Amino acid sequence: MSLTDDTFQTSRANLVSSADVIDYWQLLKPRVMSLVIFTGLVGMAVAPASLHPVLATVALLCIAVGAGASGALNMWFDADIDAVMDRTAGRPIPAGKVRPDEALAFGLVLSAFSVSILGIAVNWLAAGLLAFTIFFYAVIYTMWLKRWTAQNIVIGGAAGALPPVIGWAAVTGDVGFEPLILFMIIFIWTPPHFWALALFRRDDYGRAGIPMMPNVAGDRSTRRQILAYTLLIAPVAVAPWLFGFAGPVYGAVAAIGSAQFIRLAVRLCKSGDADNYRAAKKLFGFSILYLFALFAVLLGEAMIMRFGGL
């Protein structure tokens, strides 16, 4: 092989990554995407109308792809800080499996595809909300809030709270009061959920230079703010039952779950530095179960009502 051939092969290797399907799948942040699909489905289910099953499937897939696109764009921009955090160092870009420009192109193509297909096949209000969600997460949160303010999760939580609104809009063509309540549940749930994570991942965020609340305000202030948000979410969580678009089973689950959420937050608030890690990890784990239970019961009740109590 000539020197020219060697140069060509080296250049080609630099242009093509070693990524496989699994690596690109990981770019989509599948765990986050699964939550988006679930809450988007609940928004569709509680809507006072229905879509043809094919269109409903298309809408849900577009919401999923849009969420994945947001994840890919987030990983592209955050590759530098992902590389220094234990929790994220194995992601495809810092691990050297996917090139940054490939991740950027992947995210942009998926964004355009998901928004355009949702608009053409379903309606443009839902497509516009999806486009706004992608922009808010990839630009407002990732490129600005995350590295600028300790309120990053509070404001940025709007992106993760929009899927049920998109699902509702896909079915009805408008935005009602009910999906805004679902939005508020997720929006208020997000700070205590992520601040609990930040408490036991404080060193990780510190190495990356991310101004998470424990790193900026300290553990004690963060614990108090977690408690404040758990107190705030309790009345919002039971609101679907109070306003009549959820049944008594949901009301009971929301009340009992919120009481346990508050109890764990009180325990975390009272915990000393030695017990801080364990209490924060327990609250973080429960917060995932809490949100899942609320939306699972909402979905179950909606399906029962739709299919005649079968």
C-alpha positions as CSV (number, residue, x, y, z in Angstrom):
1,M,0.0,0.0,0.0
2,S,1.4,3.4,-0.9
3,L,1.8,6.4,1.3
4,T,-1.2,8.0,-0.4
5,D,-3.3,5.0,0.3
6,D,-2.3,5.0,4.0
7,T,-3.2,8.7,4.2
8,F,-6.6,8.0,2.6
9,Q,-7.3,5.2,5.0
10,T,-6.3,7.3,8.0
11,S,-8.5,10.2,6.9
12,R,-11.4,7.9,6.2
13,A,-11.1,6.4,9.7
14,N,-11.2,9.9,11.2
15,L,-14.4,10.6,9.3
16,V,-16.3,7.4,10.2
17,S,-17.0,6.5,13.8
18,S,-17.1,2.9,15.2
19,A,-20.7,3.5,16.4
20,D,-23.3,0.7,16.1
21,V,-27.1,0.7,16.5
22,I,-26.8,0.4,20.3
23,D,-24.7,3.6,20.5
24,Y,-27.2,5.6,18.5
25,W,-30.0,4.2,20.7
26,Q,-28.1,5.4,23.8
27,L,-27.9,8.9,22.2
28,L,-31.7,9.0,22.5
29,K,-31.6,8.7,26.3
30,P,-34.0,5.7,26.3
31,R,-34.9,6.0,30.0
32,V,-36.0,9.6,29.6
33,M,-37.7,8.8,26.3
34,S,-39.8,6.0,28.0
35,L,-41.1,8.5,30.5
36,V,-42.0,10.9,27.7
37,I,-43.8,8.2,25.8
38,F,-45.7,7.2,29.0
39,T,-46.8,10.7,30.0
40,G,-47.6,11.6,26.4
41,L,-49.8,8.5,26.2
42,V,-51.6,9.6,29.3
43,G,-52.3,13.0,27.8
44,M,-53.9,11.3,24.8
45,A,-55.9,8.9,26.9
46,V,-57.5,11.5,29.2
47,A,-58.4,13.8,26.3
48,P,-62.2,14.0,25.7
49,A,-61.9,12.6,22.1
50,S,-60.0,9.9,20.3
51,L,-57.7,9.5,17.3
52,H,-57.7,6.7,14.8
53,P,-55.4,4.0,16.2
54,V,-52.9,4.5,13.3
55,L,-52.8,8.3,13.9
56,A,-52.5,7.8,17.6
57,T,-49.5,5.5,17.1
58,V,-47.9,8.0,14.7
59,A,-48.4,10.8,17.2
60,L,-46.9,8.7,20.0
61,L,-43.9,7.7,17.8
62,C,-43.3,11.3,16.9
63,I,-43.3,12.4,20.5
64,A,-40.9,9.6,21.3
65,V,-38.6,10.5,18.4
66,G,-38.7,14.2,19.3
67,A,-37.7,13.3,22.9
68,G,-34.8,11.2,21.5
69,A,-33.7,14.0,19.3
70,S,-33.6,16.3,22.3
71,G,-31.4,13.7,24.1
72,A,-29.0,13.5,21.2
73,L,-28.6,17.3,21.0
74,N,-28.1,17.4,24.7
75,M,-25.4,14.8,24.6
76,W,-23.7,16.6,21.7
77,F,-23.5,19.9,23.5
78,D,-22.7,18.4,26.9
79,A,-20.0,16.0,25.7
80,D,-17.3,18.0,27.6
81,I,-19.0,17.8,31.0
82,D,-20.3,14.2,30.4
83,A,-16.6,13.2,30.1
84,V,-15.7,14.2,33.6
85,M,-18.8,12.8,35.4
86,D,-18.8,9.2,36.6
87,R,-22.5,8.9,35.8
88,T,-22.2,10.0,32.2
89,A,-18.6,9.2,31.2
90,G,-19.7,6.0,29.4
91,R,-22.1,7.8,27.0
92,P,-21.4,7.3,23.3
93,I,-19.6,10.7,22.6
94,P,-17.2,10.9,25.6
95,A,-16.6,7.1,25.2
96,G,-15.4,7.9,21.6
97,K,-18.0,5.7,19.9
98,V,-20.0,8.5,18.2
99,R,-18.4,11.7,16.8
100,P,-19.9,15.0,18.0
101,D,-20.9,16.0,14.5
102,E,-22.6,12.7,13.9
103,A,-24.7,13.2,17.1
104,L,-25.6,16.8,16.1
105,A,-26.7,15.7,12.6
106,F,-28.6,12.8,14.1
107,G,-30.5,15.0,16.6
108,L,-31.3,17.7,13.9
109,V,-32.6,15.1,11.4
110,L,-34.8,13.4,14.0
111,S,-36.1,16.8,15.2
112,A,-37.1,17.8,11.7
113,F,-38.6,14.4,11.0
114,S,-40.7,14.1,14.2
115,V,-42.1,17.6,14.0
116,S,-42.9,17.5,10.3
117,I,-44.6,14.1,10.4
118,L,-46.6,15.0,13.5
119,G,-47.8,18.2,11.8
120,I,-48.7,16.5,8.4
121,A,-50.3,13.4,9.9
122,V,-52.0,14.8,13.0
123,N,-52.1,18.5,13.5
124,W,-49.7,21.5,13.6
125,L,-50.5,22.6,17.1
126,A,-49.1,19.3,18.5
127,A,-46.2,19.6,16.1
128,G,-45.5,23.2,17.2
129,L,-45.6,22.2,20.9
130,L,-43.2,19.3,20.1
131,A,-40.8,21.7,18.2
132,F,-40.9,24.1,21.2
133,T,-40.2,21.3,23.6
134,I,-37.1,20.2,21.6
135,F,-35.9,23.8,21.4
136,F,-36.5,24.5,25.1
137,Y,-34.6,21.3,26.2
138,A,-31.7,21.5,23.7
139,V,-31.2,25.3,23.6
140,I,-32.8,27.0,26.7
141,Y,-32.0,24.3,29.2
142,T,-28.9,22.5,27.8
143,M,-27.0,25.5,26.3
144,W,-28.0,28.1,28.8
145,L,-29.8,27.3,32.1
146,K,-27.8,24.1,32.9
147,R,-24.5,25.9,33.2
148,W,-25.7,29.3,34.3
149,T,-28.1,29.0,37.3
150,A,-28.9,26.7,40.2
151,Q,-32.6,27.1,39.1
152,N,-31.7,25.1,35.9
153,I,-33.9,22.2,36.9
154,V,-36.8,24.3,38.0
155,I,-37.1,26.3,34.8
156,G,-35.8,23.5,32.5
157,G,-38.4,21.1,34.0
158,A,-40.9,22.7,31.6
159,A,-39.5,20.6,28.7
160,G,-40.1,17.3,30.5
161,A,-43.6,18.4,31.6
162,L,-44.9,19.2,28.1
163,P,-45.5,15.6,26.7
164,P,-49.0,15.2,28.2
165,V,-49.9,18.6,26.7
166,I,-48.6,17.5,23.3
167,G,-50.6,14.2,23.6
168,W,-53.8,16.1,24.5
169,A,-53.2,18.5,21.6
170,A,-52.7,15.7,19.2
171,V,-56.1,14.3,20.0
172,T,-58.1,17.5,20.4
173,G,-56.3,20.1,18.4
174,D,-56.3,22.5,21.3
175,V,-54.9,22.8,24.8
176,G,-57.3,22.5,27.7
177,F,-57.2,23.0,31.5
178,E,-56.7,19.3,32.2
179,P,-53.3,18.8,30.4
180,L,-52.0,22.0,32.1
181,I,-52.6,20.3,35.5
182,L,-50.7,17.3,34.3
183,F,-48.0,19.7,33.1
184,M,-47.9,21.2,36.6
185,I,-47.6,17.8,38.3
186,I,-44.4,16.9,36.4
187,F,-43.1,20.5,36.6
188,I,-43.3,20.7,40.4
189,W,-42.1,17.1,40.8
190,T,-38.9,17.7,38.8
191,P,-37.0,19.8,41.3
192,P,-37.3,17.5,44.4
193,H,-36.6,14.5,42.1
194,F,-33.4,15.9,40.6
195,W,-32.2,17.8,43.7
196,A,-32.3,14.5,45.6
197,L,-30.1,13.0,42.8
198,A,-27.8,16.0,43.1
199,L,-27.4,15.5,46.8
200,F,-25.8,12.1,46.4
201,R,-24.1,13.0,43.1
202,R,-22.8,16.3,44.4
203,D,-19.1,15.6,43.7
204,D,-19.9,14.5,40.2
205,Y,-21.7,17.8,39.4
206,G,-18.9,19.7,41.2
207,R,-16.2,18.2,38.9
208,A,-18.3,19.2,35.9
209,G,-18.8,22.7,37.1
210,I,-22.6,22.5,36.9
211,P,-24.3,24.8,39.4
212,M,-26.7,22.3,40.9
213,M,-28.5,23.5,44.0
214,P,-26.4,21.5,46.6
215,N,-23.1,22.8,45.1
216,V,-24.4,26.4,45.1
217,A,-26.6,26.7,48.1
218,G,-25.4,23.8,50.2
219,D,-27.1,20.6,51.4
220,R,-29.2,22.1,54.1
221,S,-30.8,24.7,51.9
222,T,-31.4,22.1,49.2
223,R,-33.1,19.8,51.7
224,R,-35.4,22.6,52.7
225,Q,-36.3,23.4,49.1
226,I,-37.0,19.7,48.4
227,L,-39.5,19.7,51.3
228,A,-41.1,22.9,50.1
229,Y,-41.7,21.4,46.6
230,T,-43.1,18.2,48.1
231,L,-45.6,20.2,50.1
232,L,-46.5,22.1,46.9
233,I,-47.0,19.1,44.8
234,A,-49.6,17.4,47.1
235,P,-52.6,19.7,46.2
236,V,-51.6,19.7,42.5
237,A,-51.4,15.9,42.5
238,V,-54.9,15.5,43.7
239,A,-56.3,18.2,41.4
240,P,-57.2,15.8,38.6
241,W,-59.6,14.1,41.0
242,L,-60.9,17.4,42.5
243,F,-61.6,18.7,39.0
244,G,-63.4,15.5,37.9
245,F,-61.2,14.1,35.2
246,A,-59.8,11.3,37.5
247,G,-61.6,8.9,39.7
248,P,-61.5,8.1,43.4
249,V,-58.8,5.5,43.0
250,Y,-56.5,8.1,41.6
251,G,-57.5,10.5,44.4
252,A,-56.5,7.9,47.0
253,V,-53.2,7.1,45.3
254,A,-52.4,10.8,44.9
255,A,-53.2,11.5,48.5
256,I,-51.3,8.5,50.0
257,G,-48.4,8.9,47.6
258,S,-48.0,12.6,48.4
259,A,-48.1,12.0,52.1
260,Q,-45.3,9.5,51.8
261,F,-43.4,11.9,49.5
262,I,-43.7,14.6,52.2
263,R,-42.7,12.1,54.9
264,L,-39.5,11.2,53.1
265,A,-38.7,14.9,52.5
266,V,-39.2,15.6,56.2
267,R,-36.8,12.8,57.0
268,L,-34.3,14.1,54.5
269,C,-34.6,17.6,55.9
270,K,-33.9,16.4,59.4
271,S,-31.1,14.0,58.3
272,G,-27.6,14.9,59.4
273,D,-24.6,15.0,57.0
274,A,-23.9,11.3,57.8
275,D,-27.4,10.1,56.8
276,N,-27.9,12.6,54.0
277,Y,-26.8,10.2,51.2
278,R,-29.1,7.4,52.2
279,A,-32.1,9.6,52.8
280,A,-31.6,11.5,49.5
281,K,-31.3,8.2,47.6
282,K,-34.4,6.8,49.1
283,L,-36.4,9.9,48.2
284,F,-35.0,9.9,44.7
285,G,-36.1,6.3,44.2
286,F,-39.6,6.9,45.6
287,S,-40.1,10.0,43.5
288,I,-39.8,7.8,40.3
289,L,-42.4,5.4,41.7
290,Y,-44.6,8.3,42.8
291,L,-44.8,9.9,39.3
292,F,-45.3,6.5,37.6
293,A,-48.1,5.5,40.0
294,L,-50.0,8.8,39.4
295,F,-49.9,8.5,35.6
296,A,-50.4,4.8,35.6
297,V,-53.7,5.1,37.6
298,L,-54.8,8.0,35.4
299,L,-54.1,5.8,32.3
300,G,-55.9,2.9,33.8
301,E,-59.0,4.9,34.8
302,A,-59.1,6.5,31.3
303,M,-59.0,3.1,29.6
304,I,-61.7,1.8,31.9
305,M,-64.0,4.7,31.1
306,R,-63.2,4.5,27.4
307,F,-63.9,0.8,27.0
308,G,-67.0,0.7,29.2
309,G,-65.7,-0.6,32.4
310,L,-64.3,-3.9,30.9
